[in-house]
Amino acid sequence: MTTKIALAAAFLLSTAGLVQAQAPSADCTEAGMTKMQSQIDAMTDENQTAQKTAAMADMEKAKSAMQANDMDDCKAHMEKAMQSVMPG
């Protein structure tokens, strides 16, 4: 019984790690910016026009904040852009 509980716990922890690793992050680096811009560019559905516009605006603000070395503001705008790209 204890072995089954331990195996179940290990499975849940490993699954949670995979989900967390796959979740996008608001990474204020050139790589993070490039990845987010690619996701925004991939928004081609006409029903996503408002979300794409909002995401692009937040990306511009994030880029400006990054250039000003304001990483807190950069991260906040990257997170808003992510919410526009992946609502829910």
N, C-alpha and C positions, 0 to 999 in steps of 0.2 A: 504494500500500500504506500509506504513512504517513497519507494522507488518511483512509483507512478506519479506521485505528486511532484517529486523532484524533476522527473522528465517533462511533465506538463509545464512546470515553472520555467525550465530551461528553454522549452519550445516557445513559450510566450515571450520571454526576454529576447530570444534571437529574432523572432518575428517583429517585435517592437523595434529592434535595432535596424532591421531591413526597411521598415516603413519610414523610420526617421532618416535613414541614409538616402532614401529616394525622395523625400520631401525637399522641395526647393528651399533655398535659404536666401535671405537678403544679404548677400555677400558684396560688400562695397570694395570690390577689387576689379581690375580690368576684366578678368575672366568671368566674374559674376555679372558684370555689366554686359559683356558680350553674350553670355548665355540668356540673360533676361531679354536683351534686344532680339535675339533669335526667336524666343518664344512669342514676343510681341509681333514680330514680322510674320510669324506663322498663323496669326489670327486673320484668316481670310473670309470667314463667314460674315455675310452682310448683317446678320443679327448681332454681331460683336463690335460694330462700329463705335458705339459709345464707350465700351470697355477699352477698346484699342486706343482711342483718343485719350482717355484718362491715363492709361498705362504709359503712353508716350510722353504725356505732360509730366508725370511723376518721374520718369526716367531722366528727362531733361533737368528736373530739379535735383535729382540724385547726383547726376554728373556735376552740376554746379557746386553742390555741397561737397562732393569728393574733391574737386579742384580747390575748394576753400579749406580743405582738410577738416571739415565738420562731419565726422563719421557718424555721429548720432543722427543728424539730419539726413545724411545719405541713406542710412539704414532704414529710417522711417519712410522715406520716399520709395525705396526699393520694396519694402513690405507692402506699401499701397499699390505699387505697380503689380506685384505678385497677386494681390487680391483681385485686381482687374483682369489679370490673365487667367487666373484659376478661381473664379468665384465659387463660394459654397462653403 
